[in-house]
Amino acid sequence: MDRIKGDSYLSSIVECTHFSQIKSMKKFKKSELVIMTLVIILIGISEYYFVITKEPLKAIFIGLWCPTILGFLILFNMKK
C-alpha cells in the first residue's frame, strides 16, 4: 500500500512540474521561441560538422553564432 501511495505522490510531483514548465513557457513570445529553436538547430549543425564531417573550423564558426544570437536576444529584451 505504501508503494502505491508513493507512486501517486511522485506522479503528482511530475504533473505539477510539467504544469509549471508549460506555464513558464507562456512567458516567452513566439519570436523568442523561434530564435531559441534556431539556436538549438545551429548547435546540432555545429556538432554535425565537428563529429561527422571532421571540420572543426566550420563547426566553431557556426557554433559561435549561438551565443551571439542569444546575446542580441538578451540585449533587445533589456531595452524594453
mmCIF file of the N, C-alpha and C atoms, coordinates in Angstrom:
data_MODEL
# 
_entry.id   MODEL 
# 
loop_
_atom_site.group_PDB 
_atom_site.id 
_atom_site.type_symbol 
_atom_site.label_atom_id 
_atom_site.label_alt_id 
_atom_site.label_comp_id 
_atom_site.label_asym_id 
_atom_site.label_entity_id 
_atom_site.label_seq_id 
_atom_site.pdbx_PDB_ins_code 
_atom_site.Cartn_x 
_atom_site.Cartn_y 
_atom_site.Cartn_z 
_atom_site.occupancy 
_atom_site.B_iso_or_equiv 
_atom_site.pdbx_formal_charge 
_atom_site.auth_seq_id 
_atom_site.auth_comp_id 
_atom_site.auth_asym_id 
_atom_site.auth_atom_id 
_atom_site.pdbx_PDB_model_num 
ATOM 1   N N  . MET A 1 1  ? 0.812  -1.194 0.000   1.00 0.00 ? 1  MET A N  1 
ATOM 2   C CA . MET A 1 1  ? 0.000  0.000  0.000   1.00 0.00 ? 1  MET A CA 1 
ATOM 3   C C  . MET A 1 1  ? 0.860  1.264  0.000   1.00 0.00 ? 1  MET A C  1 
ATOM 4   N N  . ASP A 1 2  ? 2.011  1.213  0.705   1.00 0.00 ? 2  ASP A N  1 
ATOM 5   C CA . ASP A 1 2  ? 2.892  2.376  0.740   1.00 0.00 ? 2  ASP A CA 1 
ATOM 6   C C  . ASP A 1 2  ? 3.468  2.682  -0.635  1.00 0.00 ? 2  ASP A C  1 
ATOM 7   N N  . ARG A 1 3  ? 3.715  1.626  -1.388  1.00 0.00 ? 3  ARG A N  1 
ATOM 8   C CA . ARG A 1 3  ? 4.267  1.839  -2.720  1.00 0.00 ? 3  ARG A CA 1 
ATOM 9   C C  . ARG A 1 3  ? 3.272  2.576  -3.611  1.00 0.00 ? 3  ARG A C  1 
ATOM 10  N N  . ILE A 1 4  ? 2.019  2.219  -3.528  1.00 0.00 ? 4  ILE A N  1 
ATOM 11  C CA . ILE A 1 4  ? 1.002  2.895  -4.333  1.00 0.00 ? 4  ILE A CA 1 
ATOM 12  C C  . ILE A 1 4  ? 0.898  4.353  -3.908  1.00 0.00 ? 4  ILE A C  1 
ATOM 13  N N  . LYS A 1 5  ? 0.943  4.600  -2.612  1.00 0.00 ? 5  LYS A N  1 
ATOM 14  C CA . LYS A 1 5  ? 0.878  5.973  -2.125  1.00 0.00 ? 5  LYS A CA 1 
ATOM 15  C C  . LYS A 1 5  ? 2.096  6.751  -2.631  1.00 0.00 ? 5  LYS A C  1 
ATOM 16  N N  . GLY A 1 6  ? 3.267  6.152  -2.604  1.00 0.00 ? 6  GLY A N  1 
ATOM 17  C CA . GLY A 1 6  ? 4.481  6.804  -3.086  1.00 0.00 ? 6  GLY A CA 1 
ATOM 18  C C  . GLY A 1 6  ? 4.424  7.088  -4.575  1.00 0.00 ? 6  GLY A C  1 
ATOM 19  N N  . ASP A 1 7  ? 3.886  6.132  -5.351  1.00 0.00 ? 7  ASP A N  1 
ATOM 20  C CA . ASP A 1 7  ? 3.780  6.329  -6.789  1.00 0.00 ? 7  ASP A CA 1 
ATOM 21  C C  . ASP A 1 7  ? 2.837  7.483  -7.117  1.00 0.00 ? 7  ASP A C  1 
ATOM 22  N N  . SER A 1 8  ? 1.718  7.564  -6.414  1.00 0.00 ? 8  SER A N  1 
ATOM 23  C CA . SER A 1 8  ? 0.793  8.662  -6.685  1.00 0.00 ? 8  SER A CA 1 
ATOM 24  C C  . SER A 1 8  ? 1.410  9.990  -6.271  1.00 0.00 ? 8  SER A C  1 
ATOM 25  N N  . TYR A 1 9  ? 2.214  9.967  -5.213  1.00 0.00 ? 9  TYR A N  1 
ATOM 26  C CA . TYR A 1 9  ? 2.900  11.189 -4.788  1.00 0.00 ? 9  TYR A CA 1 
ATOM 27  C C  . TYR A 1 9  ? 3.884  11.648 -5.865  1.00 0.00 ? 9  TYR A C  1 
ATOM 28  N N  . LEU A 1 10 ? 4.662  10.688 -6.408  1.00 0.00 ? 10 LEU A N  1 
ATOM 29  C CA . LEU A 1 10 ? 5.617  11.029 -7.456  1.00 0.00 ? 10 LEU A CA 1 
ATOM 30  C C  . LEU A 1 10 ? 4.917  11.523 -8.715  1.00 0.00 ? 10 LEU A C  1 
ATOM 31  N N  . SER A 1 11 ? 3.807  10.884 -9.061  1.00 0.00 ? 11 SER A N  1 
ATOM 32  C CA . SER A 1 11 ? 3.093  11.315 -10.256 1.00 0.00 ? 11 SER A CA 1 
ATOM 33  C C  . SER A 1 11 ? 2.514  12.710 -10.072 1.00 0.00 ? 11 SER A C  1 
ATOM 34  N N  . SER A 1 12 ? 2.088  13.044 -8.848  1.00 0.00 ? 12 SER A N  1 
ATOM 35  C CA . SER A 1 12 ? 1.574  14.397 -8.620  1.00 0.00 ? 12 SER A CA 1 
ATOM 36  C C  . SER A 1 12 ? 2.690  15.426 -8.721  1.00 0.00 ? 12 SER A C  1 
ATOM 37  N N  . ILE A 1 13 ? 3.897  15.055 -8.287  1.00 0.00 ? 13 ILE A N  1 
ATOM 38  C CA . ILE A 1 13 ? 5.038  15.966 -8.413  1.00 0.00 ? 13 ILE A CA 1 
ATOM 39  C C  . ILE A 1 13 ? 5.365  16.177 -9.878  1.00 0.00 ? 13 ILE A C  1 
ATOM 40  N N  . VAL A 1 14 ? 5.354  15.100 -10.650 1.00 0.00 ? 14 VAL A N  1 
ATOM 41  C CA . VAL A 1 14 ? 5.651  15.197 -12.081 1.00 0.00 ? 14 VAL A CA 1 
ATOM 42  C C  . VAL A 1 14 ? 4.611  16.065 -12.771 1.00 0.00 ? 14 VAL A C  1 
ATOM 43  N N  . GLU A 1 15 ? 3.345  15.890 -12.428 1.00 0.00 ? 15 GLU A N  1 
ATOM 44  C CA . GLU A 1 15 ? 2.289  16.695 -13.037 1.00 0.00 ? 15 GLU A CA 1 
ATOM 45  C C  . GLU A 1 15 ? 2.464  18.164 -12.682 1.00 0.00 ? 15 GLU A C  1 
ATOM 46  N N  . CYS A 1 16 ? 2.777  18.460 -11.432 1.00 0.00 ? 16 CYS A N  1 
ATOM 47  C CA . CYS A 1 16 ? 2.983  19.845 -11.018 1.00 0.00 ? 16 CYS A CA 1 
ATOM 48  C C  . CYS A 1 16 ? 4.176  20.450 -11.742 1.00 0.00 ? 16 CYS A C  1 
ATOM 49  N N  . THR A 1 17 ? 5.254  19.695 -11.865 1.00 0.00 ? 17 THR A N  1 
ATOM 50  C CA . THR A 1 17 ? 6.443  20.181 -12.547 1.00 0.00 ? 17 THR A CA 1 
ATOM 51  C C  . THR A 1 17 ? 6.127  20.425 -14.014 1.00 0.00 ? 17 THR A C  1 
ATOM 52  N N  . HIS A 1 18 ? 5.418  19.506 -14.644 1.00 0.00 ? 18 HIS A N  1 
ATOM 53  C CA . HIS A 1 18 ? 5.057  19.657 -16.048 1.00 0.00 ? 18 HIS A CA 1 
ATOM 54  C C  . HIS A 1 18 ? 4.171  20.875 -16.232 1.00 0.00 ? 18 HIS A C  1 
ATOM 55  N N  . PHE A 1 19 ? 3.206  21.082 -15.353 1.00 0.00 ? 19 PHE A N  1 
ATOM 56  C CA . PHE A 1 19 ? 2.298  22.216 -15.466 1.00 0.00 ? 19 PHE A CA 1 
ATOM 57  C C  . PHE A 1 19 ? 3.060  23.522 -15.296 1.00 0.00 ? 19 PHE A C  1 
ATOM 58  N N  . SER A 1 20 ? 3.993  23.564 -14.343 1.00 0.00 ? 20 SER A N  1 
ATOM 59  C CA . SER A 1 20 ? 4.742  24.801 -14.136 1.00 0.00 ? 20 SER A CA 1 
ATOM 60  C C  . SER A 1 20 ? 5.655  25.093 -15.322 1.00 0.00 ? 20 SER A C  1 
ATOM 61  N N  . GLN A 1 21 ? 6.172  24.037 -15.982 1.00 0.00 ? 21 GLN A N  1 
ATOM 62  C CA . GLN A 1 21 ? 7.001  24.262 -17.165 1.00 0.00 ? 21 GLN A CA 1 
ATOM 63  C C  . GLN A 1 21 ? 6.164  24.829 -18.295 1.00 0.00 ? 21 GLN A C  1 
ATOM 64  N N  . ILE A 1 22 ? 4.972  24.311 -18.465 1.00 0.00 ? 22 ILE A N  1 
ATOM 65  C CA . ILE A 1 22 ? 4.081  24.829 -19.508 1.00 0.00 ? 22 ILE A CA 1 
ATOM 66  C C  . ILE A 1 22 ? 3.707  26.265 -19.193 1.00 0.00 ? 22 ILE A C  1 
ATOM 67  N N  . LYS A 1 23 ? 3.435  26.540 -17.929 1.00 0.00 ? 23 LYS A N  1 
ATOM 68  C CA . LYS A 1 23 ? 3.068  27.887 -17.514 1.00 0.00 ? 23 LYS A CA 1 
ATOM 69  C C  . LYS A 1 23 ? 4.217  28.859 -17.752 1.00 0.00 ? 23 LYS A C  1 
ATOM 70  N N  . SER A 1 24 ? 5.450  28.433 -17.476 1.00 0.00 ? 24 SER A N  1 
ATOM 71  C CA . SER A 1 24 ? 6.594  29.320 -17.677 1.00 0.00 ? 24 SER A CA 1 
ATOM 72  C C  . SER A 1 24 ? 6.896  29.517 -19.157 1.00 0.00 ? 24 SER A C  1 
ATOM 73  N N  . MET A 1 25 ? 6.558  28.555 -20.006 1.00 0.00 ? 25 MET A N  1 
ATOM 74  C CA . MET A 1 25 ? 6.793  28.700 -21.444 1.00 0.00 ? 25 MET A CA 1 
ATOM 75  C C  . MET A 1 25 ? 5.889  29.768 -22.045 1.00 0.00 ? 25 MET A C  1 
ATOM 76  N N  . LYS A 1 26 ? 4.749  30.053 -21.412 1.00 0.00 ? 26 LYS A N  1 
ATOM 77  C CA . LYS A 1 26 ? 3.851  31.076 -21.925 1.00 0.00 ? 26 LYS A CA 1 
ATOM 78  C C  . LYS A 1 26 ? 4.418  32.473 -21.735 1.00 0.00 ? 26 LYS A C  1 
ATOM 79  N N  . LYS A 1 27 ? 5.459  32.607 -20.910 1.00 0.00 ? 27 LYS A N  1 
ATOM 80  C CA . LYS A 1 27 ? 6.079  33.913 -20.697 1.00 0.00 ? 27 LYS A CA 1 
ATOM 81  C C  . LYS A 1 27 ? 6.906  34.343 -21.894 1.00 0.00 ? 27 LYS A C  1 
ATOM 82  N N  . PHE A 1 28 ? 7.309  33.403 -22.734 1.00 0.00 ? 28 PHE A N  1 
ATOM 83  C CA . PHE A 1 28 ? 8.116  33.719 -23.908 1.00 0.00 ? 28 PHE A CA 1 
ATOM 84  C C  . PHE A 1 28 ? 7.217  34.130 -25.062 1.00 0.00 ? 28 PHE A C  1 
ATOM 85  N N  . LYS A 1 29 ? 7.710  35.085 -25.850 1.00 0.00 ? 29 LYS A N  1 
ATOM 86  C CA . LYS A 1 29 ? 6.998  35.454 -27.071 1.00 0.00 ? 29 LYS A CA 1 
ATOM 87  C C  . LYS A 1 29 ? 7.304  34.417 -28.137 1.00 0.00 ? 29 LYS A C  1 
ATOM 88  N N  . LYS A 1 30 ? 6.466  34.366 -29.152 1.00 0.00 ? 30 LYS A N  1 
ATOM 89  C CA . LYS A 1 30 ? 6.680  33.390 -30.224 1.00 0.00 ? 30 LYS A CA 1 
ATOM 90  C C  . LYS A 1 30 ? 8.008  33.642 -30.929 1.00 0.00 ? 30 LYS A C  1 
ATOM 91  N N  . SER A 1 31 ? 8.364  34.903 -31.104 1.00 0.00 ? 31 SER A N  1 
ATOM 92  C CA . SER A 1 31 ? 9.624  35.213 -31.779 1.00 0.00 ? 31 SER A CA 1 
ATOM 93  C C  . SER A 1 31 ? 10.818 34.709 -30.967 1.00 0.00 ? 31 SER A C  1 
ATOM 94  N N  . GLU A 1 32 ? 10.729 34.802 -29.630 1.00 0.00 ? 32 GLU A N  1 
ATOM 95  C CA . GLU A 1 32 ? 11.813 34.301 -28.786 1.00 0.00 ? 32 GLU A CA 1 
ATOM 96  C C  . GLU A 1 32 ? 11.919 32.786 -28.869 1.00 0.00 ? 32 GLU A C  1 
ATOM 97  N N  . LEU A 1 33 ? 10.795 32.110 -28.922 1.00 0.00 ? 33 LEU A N  1 
ATOM 98  C CA . LEU A 1 33 ? 10.811 30.651 -29.050 1.00 0.00 ? 33 LEU A CA 1 
ATOM 99  C C  . LEU A 1 33 ? 11.407 30.229 -30.386 1.00 0.00 ? 33 LEU A C  1 
ATOM 100 N N  . VAL A 1 34 ? 11.097 30.983 -31.445 1.00 0.00 ? 34 VAL A N  1 
ATOM 101 C CA . VAL A 1 34 ? 11.662 30.680 -32.764 1.00 0.00 ? 34 VAL A CA 1 
ATOM 102 C C  . VAL A 1 34 ? 13.177 30.871 -32.738 1.00 0.00 ? 34 VAL A C  1 
ATOM 103 N N  . ILE A 1 35 ? 13.637 31.940 -32.113 1.00 0.00 ? 35 ILE A N  1 
ATOM 104 C CA . ILE A 1 35 ? 15.081 32.196 -32.043 1.00 0.00 ? 35 ILE A CA 1 
ATOM 105 C C  . ILE A 1 35 ? 15.772 31.120 -31.214 1.00 0.00 ? 35 ILE A C  1 
ATOM 106 N N  . MET A 1 36 ? 15.185 30.720 -30.096 1.00 0.00 ? 36 MET A N  1 
ATOM 107 C CA . MET A 1 36 ? 15.797 29.668 -29.281 1.00 0.00 ? 36 MET A CA 1 
ATOM 108 C C  . MET A 1 36 ? 15.822 28.336 -30.025 1.00 0.00 ? 36 MET A C  1 
ATOM 109 N N  . THR A 1 37 ? 14.781 28.050 -30.812 1.00 0.00 ? 37 THR A N  1 
ATOM 110 C CA . THR A 1 37 ? 14.764 26.837 -31.628 1.00 0.00 ? 37 THR A CA 1 
ATOM 111 C C  . THR A 1 37 ? 15.864 26.898 -32.687 1.00 0.00 ? 37 THR A C  1 
ATOM 112 N N  . LEU A 1 38 ? 16.030 28.059 -33.294 1.00 0.00 ? 38 LEU A N  1 
ATOM 113 C CA . LEU A 1 38 ? 17.099 28.247 -34.275 1.00 0.00 ? 38 LEU A CA 1 
ATOM 114 C C  . LEU A 1 38 ? 18.463 28.006 -33.642 1.00 0.00 ? 38 LEU A C  1 
ATOM 115 N N  . VAL A 1 39 ? 18.659 28.492 -32.432 1.00 0.00 ? 39 VAL A N  1 
ATOM 116 C CA . VAL A 1 39 ? 19.936 28.305 -31.742 1.00 0.00 ? 39 VAL A CA 1 
ATOM 117 C C  . VAL A 1 39 ? 20.192 26.820 -31.482 1.00 0.00 ? 39 VAL A C  1 
ATOM 118 N N  . ILE A 1 40 ? 19.169 26.087 -31.075 1.00 0.00 ? 40 ILE A N  1 
ATOM 119 C CA . ILE A 1 40 ? 19.325 24.649 -30.832 1.00 0.00 ? 40 ILE A CA 1 
ATOM 120 C C  . ILE A 1 40 ? 19.668 23.923 -32.131 1.00 0.00 ? 40 ILE A C  1 
ATOM 121 N N  . ILE A 1 41 ? 19.038 24.311 -33.219 1.00 0.00 ? 41 ILE A N  1 
ATOM 122 C CA . ILE A 1 41 ? 19.337 23.708 -34.521 1.00 0.00 ? 41 ILE A CA 1 
ATOM 123 C C  . ILE A 1 41 ? 20.778 24.019 -34.928 1.00 0.00 ? 41 ILE A C  1 
ATOM 124 N N  . LEU A 1 42 ? 21.214 25.253 -34.697 1.00 0.00 ? 42 LEU A N  1 
ATOM 125 C CA . LEU A 1 42 ? 22.591 25.627 -35.036 1.00 0.00 ? 42 LEU A CA 1 
ATOM 126 C C  . LEU A 1 42 ? 23.605 24.843 -34.214 1.00 0.00 ? 42 LEU A C  1 
ATOM 127 N N  . ILE A 1 43 ? 23.301 24.581 -32.966 1.00 0.00 ? 43 ILE A N  1 
ATOM 128 C CA . ILE A 1 43 ? 24.197 23.767 -32.144 1.00 0.00 ? 43 ILE A CA 1 
ATOM 129 C C  . ILE A 1 43 ? 24.295 22.359 -32.730 1.00 0.00 ? 43 ILE A C  1 
ATOM 130 N N  . GLY A 1 44 ? 23.159 21.811 -33.158 1.00 0.00 ? 44 GLY A N  1 
ATOM 131 C CA . GLY A 1 44 ? 23.169 20.485 -33.785 1.00 0.00 ? 44 GLY A CA 1 
ATOM 132 C C  . GLY A 1 44 ? 23.982 20.464 -35.065 1.00 0.00 ? 44 GLY A C  1 
ATOM 133 N N  . ILE A 1 45 ? 23.833 21.506 -35.885 1.00 0.00 ? 45 ILE A N  1 
ATOM 134 C CA . ILE A 1 45 ? 24.603 21.585 -37.133 1.00 0.00 ? 45 ILE A CA 1 
ATOM 135 C C  . ILE A 1 45 ? 26.091 21.696 -36.826 1.00 0.00 ? 45 ILE A C  1 
ATOM 136 N N  . SER A 1 46 ? 26.423 22.486 -35.824 1.00 0.00 ? 46 SER A N  1 
ATOM 137 C CA . SER A 1 46 ? 27.827 22.633 -35.436 1.00 0.00 ? 46 SER A CA 1 
ATOM 138 C C  . SER A 1 46 ? 28.415 21.300 -34.970 1.00 0.00 ? 46 SER A C  1 
ATOM 139 N N  . GLU A 1 47 ? 27.664 20.569 -34.175 1.00 0.00 ? 47 GLU A N  1 
ATOM 140 C CA . GLU A 1 47 ? 28.130 19.252 -33.730 1.00 0.00 ? 47 GLU A CA 1 
ATOM 141 C C  . GLU A 1 47 ? 28.267 18.289 -34.904 1.00 0.00 ? 47 GLU A C  1 
ATOM 142 N N  . TYR A 1 48 ? 27.368 18.385 -35.873 1.00 0.00 ? 48 TYR A N  1 
ATOM 143 C CA . TYR A 1 48 ? 27.457 17.540 -37.067 1.00 0.00 ? 48 TYR A CA 1 
ATOM 144 C C  . TYR A 1 48 ? 28.775 17.797 -37.800 1.00 0.00 ? 48 TYR A C  1 
ATOM 145 N N  . TYR A 1 49 ? 29.092 19.077 -38.011 1.00 0.00 ? 49 TYR A N  1 
ATOM 146 C CA . TYR A 1 49 ? 30.333 19.393 -38.708 1.00 0.00 ? 49 TYR A CA 1 
ATOM 147 C C  . TYR A 1 49 ? 31.560 18.958 -37.914 1.00 0.00 ? 49 TYR A C  1 
ATOM 148 N N  . PHE A 1 50 ? 31.494 19.050 -36.595 1.00 0.00 ? 50 PHE A N  1 
ATOM 149 C CA . PHE A 1 50 ? 32.645 18.691 -35.771 1.00 0.00 ? 50 PHE A CA 1 
ATOM 150 C C  . PHE A 1 50 ? 32.839 17.180 -35.690 1.00 0.00 ? 50 PHE A C  1 
ATOM 151 N N  . VAL A 1 51 ? 31.747 16.442 -35.471 1.00 0.00 ? 51 VAL A N  1 
ATOM 152 C CA . VAL A 1 51 ? 31.860 14.999 -35.221 1.00 0.00 ? 51 VAL A CA 1 
ATOM 153 C C  . VAL A 1 51 ? 31.832 14.183 -36.516 1.00 0.00 ? 51 VAL A C  1 
ATOM 154 N N  . ILE A 1 52 ? 30.898 14.471 -37.382 1.00 0.00 ? 52 ILE A N  1 
ATOM 155 C CA . ILE A 1 52 ? 30.685 13.634 -38.570 1.00 0.00 ? 52 ILE A CA 1 
ATOM 156 C C  . ILE A 1 52 ? 31.644 13.998 -39.705 1.00 0.00 ? 52 ILE A C  1 
ATOM 157 N N  . THR A 1 53 ? 31.682 15.282 -40.067 1.00 0.00 ? 53 THR A N  1 
ATOM 158 C CA . THR A 1 53 ? 32.493 15.663 -41.226 1.00 0.00 ? 53 THR A CA 1 
ATOM 159 C C  . THR A 1 53 ? 33.925 16.031 -40.866 1.00 0.00 ? 53 THR A C  1 
ATOM 160 N N  . LYS A 1 54 ? 34.242 16.073 -39.576 1.00 0.00 ? 54 LYS A N  1 
ATOM 161 C CA . LYS A 1 54 ? 35.602 16.372 -39.102 1.00 0.00 ? 54 LYS A CA 1 
ATOM 162 C C  . LYS A 1 54 ? 36.114 17.716 -39.632 1.00 0.00 ? 54 LYS A C  1 
ATOM 163 N N  . GLU A 1 55 ? 35.247 18.729 -39.596 1.00 0.00 ? 55 GLU A N  1 
ATOM 164 C CA . GLU A 1 55 ? 35.623 20.085 -39.990 1.00 0.00 ? 55 GLU A CA 1 
ATOM 165 C C  . GLU A 1 55 ? 35.479 21.002 -38.772 1.00 0.00 ? 55 GLU A C  1 
ATOM 166 N N  . PRO A 1 56 ? 36.488 21.022 -37.897 1.00 0.00 ? 56 PRO A N  1 
ATOM 167 C CA . PRO A 1 56 ? 36.346 21.766 -36.646 1.00 0.00 ? 56 PRO A CA 1 
ATOM 168 C C  . PRO A 1 56 ? 36.259 23.283 -36.830 1.00 0.00 ? 56 PRO A C  1 
ATOM 169 N N  . LEU A 1 57 ? 36.933 23.842 -37.833 1.00 0.00 ? 57 LEU A N  1 
ATOM 170 C CA . LEU A 1 57 ? 36.867 25.293 -38.020 1.00 0.00 ? 57 LEU A CA 1 
ATOM 171 C C  . LEU A 1 57 ? 35.469 25.742 -38.429 1.00 0.00 ? 57 LEU A C  1 
ATOM 172 N N  . LYS A 1 58 ? 34.842 24.985 -39.313 1.00 0.00 ? 58 LYS A N  1 
ATOM 173 C CA . LYS A 1 58 ? 33.477 25.316 -39.718 1.00 0.00 ? 58 LYS A CA 1 
ATOM 174 C C  . LYS A 1 58 ? 32.518 25.135 -38.540 1.00 0.00 ? 58 LYS A C  1 
ATOM 175 N N  . ALA A 1 59 ? 32.761 24.103 -37.732 1.00 0.00 ? 59 ALA A N  1 
ATOM 176 C CA . ALA A 1 59 ? 31.917 23.848 -36.559 1.00 0.00 ? 59 ALA A CA 1 
ATOM 177 C C  . ALA A 1 59 ? 32.034 24.979 -35.548 1.00 0.00 ? 59 ALA A C  1 
ATOM 178 N N  . ILE A 1 60 ? 33.255 25.460 -35.328 1.00 0.00 ? 60 ILE A N  1 
ATOM 179 C CA . ILE A 1 60 ? 33.448 26.562 -34.384 1.00 0.00 ? 60 ILE A CA 1 
ATOM 180 C C  . ILE A 1 60 ? 32.800 27.831 -34.919 1.00 0.00 ? 60 ILE A C  1 
ATOM 181 N N  . PHE A 1 61 ? 32.957 28.093 -36.212 1.00 0.00 ? 61 PHE A N  1 
ATOM 182 C CA . PHE A 1 61 ? 32.347 29.283 -36.812 1.00 0.00 ? 61 PHE A CA 1 
ATOM 183 C C  . PHE A 1 61 ? 30.830 29.271 -36.640 1.00 0.00 ? 61 PHE A C  1 
ATOM 184 N N  . ILE A 1 62 ? 30.206 28.153 -36.944 1.00 0.00 ? 62 ILE A N  1 
ATOM 185 C CA . ILE A 1 62 ? 28.748 28.052 -36.807 1.00 0.00 ? 62 ILE A CA 1 
ATOM 186 C C  . ILE A 1 62 ? 28.354 28.057 -35.329 1.00 0.00 ? 62 ILE A C  1 
ATOM 187 N N  . GLY A 1 63 ? 29.139 27.377 -34.489 1.00 0.00 ? 63 GLY A N  1 
ATOM 188 C CA . GLY A 1 63 ? 28.828 27.305 -33.068 1.00 0.00 ? 63 GLY A CA 1 
ATOM 189 C C  . GLY A 1 63 ? 28.897 28.648 -32.365 1.00 0.00 ? 63 GLY A C  1 
ATOM 190 N N  . LEU A 1 64 ? 29.731 29.559 -32.874 1.00 0.00 ? 64 LEU A N  1 
ATOM 191 C CA . LEU A 1 64 ? 29.830 30.878 -32.249 1.00 0.00 ? 64 LEU A CA 1 
ATOM 192 C C  . LEU A 1 64 ? 28.658 31.788 -32.589 1.00 0.00 ? 64 LEU A C  1 
ATOM 193 N N  . TRP A 1 65 ? 27.850 31.416 -33.539 1.00 0.00 ? 65 TRP A N  1 
ATOM 194 C CA . TRP A 1 65 ? 26.650 32.197 -33.816 1.00 0.00 ? 65 TRP A CA 1 
ATOM 195 C C  . TRP A 1 65 ? 25.671 32.124 -32.654 1.00 0.00 ? 65 TRP A C  1 
ATOM 196 N N  . CYS A 1 66 ? 25.616 30.978 -31.995 1.00 0.00 ? 66 CYS A N  1 
ATOM 197 C CA . CYS A 1 66 ? 24.618 30.757 -30.941 1.00 0.00 ? 66 CYS A CA 1 
ATOM 198 C C  . CYS A 1 66 ? 24.732 31.760 -29.799 1.00 0.00 ? 66 CYS A C  1 
ATOM 199 N N  . PRO A 1 67 ? 25.897 31.933 -29.177 1.00 0.00 ? 67 PRO A N  1 
ATOM 200 C CA . PRO A 1 67 ? 25.954 32.925 -28.103 1.00 0.00 ? 67 PRO A CA 1 
ATOM 201 C C  . PRO A 1 67 ? 25.736 34.352 -28.602 1.00 0.00 ? 67 PRO A C  1 
ATOM 202 N N  . THR A 1 68 ? 26.123 34.611 -29.856 1.00 0.00 ? 68 THR A N  1 
ATOM 203 C CA . THR A 1 68 ? 25.902 35.939 -30.415 1.00 0.00 ? 68 THR A CA 1 
ATOM 204 C C  . THR A 1 68 ? 24.409 36.215 -30.567 1.00 0.00 ? 68 THR A C  1 
ATOM 205 N N  . ILE A 1 69 ? 23.685 35.260 -31.115 1.00 0.00 ? 69 ILE A N  1 
ATOM 206 C CA . ILE A 1 69 ? 22.241 35.415 -31.300 1.00 0.00 ? 69 ILE A CA 1 
ATOM 207 C C  . ILE A 1 69 ? 21.550 35.552 -29.946 1.00 0.00 ? 69 ILE A C  1 
ATOM 208 N N  . LEU A 1 70 ? 21.918 34.699 -28.985 1.00 0.00 ? 70 LEU A N  1 
ATOM 209 C CA . LEU A 1 70 ? 21.313 34.787 -27.655 1.00 0.00 ? 70 LEU A CA 1 
ATOM 210 C C  . LEU A 1 70 ? 21.684 36.096 -26.966 1.00 0.00 ? 70 LEU A C  1 
ATOM 211 N N  . GLY A 1 71 ? 22.895 36.588 -27.192 1.00 0.00 ? 71 GLY A N  1 
ATOM 212 C CA . GLY A 1 71 ? 23.298 37.875 -26.627 1.00 0.00 ? 71 GLY A CA 1 
ATOM 213 C C  . GLY A 1 71 ? 22.444 39.015 -27.154 1.00 0.00 ? 71 GLY A C  1 
ATOM 214 N N  . PHE A 1 72 ? 22.173 38.999 -28.463 1.00 0.00 ? 72 PHE A N  1 
ATOM 215 C CA . PHE A 1 72 ? 21.295 40.026 -29.029 1.00 0.00 ? 72 PHE A CA 1 
ATOM 216 C C  . PHE A 1 72 ? 19.874 39.901 -28.488 1.00 0.00 ? 72 PHE A C  1 
ATOM 217 N N  . LEU A 1 73 ? 19.415 38.683 -28.301 1.00 0.00 ? 73 LEU A N  1 
ATOM 218 C CA . LEU A 1 73 ? 18.077 38.471 -27.734 1.00 0.00 ? 73 LEU A CA 1 
ATOM 219 C C  . LEU A 1 73 ? 18.001 39.073 -26.334 1.00 0.00 ? 73 LEU A C  1 
ATOM 220 N N  . ILE A 1 74 ? 19.010 38.827 -25.526 1.00 0.00 ? 74 ILE A N  1 
ATOM 221 C CA . ILE A 1 74 ? 19.050 39.381 -24.172 1.00 0.00 ? 74 ILE A CA 1 
ATOM 222 C C  . ILE A 1 74 ? 19.134 40.902 -24.221 1.00 0.00 ? 74 ILE A C  1 
ATOM 223 N N  . LEU A 1 75 ? 19.966 41.429 -25.108 1.00 0.00 ? 75 LEU A N  1 
ATOM 224 C CA . LEU A 1 75 ? 20.116 42.877 -25.231 1.00 0.00 ? 75 LEU A CA 1 
ATOM 225 C C  . LEU A 1 75 ? 18.786 43.553 -25.610 1.00 0.00 ? 75 LEU A C  1 
ATOM 226 N N  . PHE A 1 76 ? 18.097 42.978 -26.589 1.00 0.00 ? 76 PHE A N  1 
ATOM 227 C CA . PHE A 1 76 ? 16.824 43.566 -27.002 1.00 0.00 ? 76 PHE A CA 1 
ATOM 228 C C  . PHE A 1 76 ? 15.766 43.465 -25.918 1.00 0.00 ? 76 PHE A C  1 
ATOM 229 N N  . ASN A 1 77 ? 15.795 42.390 -25.129 1.00 0.00 ? 77 ASN A N  1 
ATOM 230 C CA . ASN A 1 77 ? 14.832 42.264 -24.034 1.00 0.00 ? 77 ASN A CA 1 
ATOM 231 C C  . ASN A 1 77 ? 15.129 43.220 -22.892 1.00 0.00 ? 77 ASN A C  1 
ATOM 232 N N  . MET A 1 78 ? 16.404 43.570 -22.714 1.00 0.00 ? 78 MET A N  1 
ATOM 233 C CA . MET A 1 78 ? 16.768 44.519 -21.652 1.00 0.00 ? 78 MET A CA 1 
ATOM 234 C C  . MET A 1 78 ? 16.334 45.935 -21.999 1.00 0.00 ? 78 MET A C  1 
ATOM 235 N N  . LYS A 1 79 ? 16.248 46.247 -23.268 1.00 0.00 ? 79 LYS A N  1 
ATOM 236 C CA . LYS A 1 79 ? 15.872 47.591 -23.703 1.00 0.00 ? 79 LYS A CA 1 
ATOM 237 C C  . LYS A 1 79 ? 14.394 47.878 -23.519 1.00 0.00 ? 79 LYS A C  1 
ATOM 238 N N  . LYS A 1 80 ? 13.586 46.848 -23.317 1.00 0.00 ? 80 LYS A N  1 
ATOM 239 C CA . LYS A 1 80 ? 12.130 47.032 -23.191 1.00 0.00 ? 80 LYS A CA 1 
ATOM 240 C C  . LYS A 1 80 ? 11.771 47.597 -21.853 1.00 0.00 ? 80 LYS A C  1 
# 
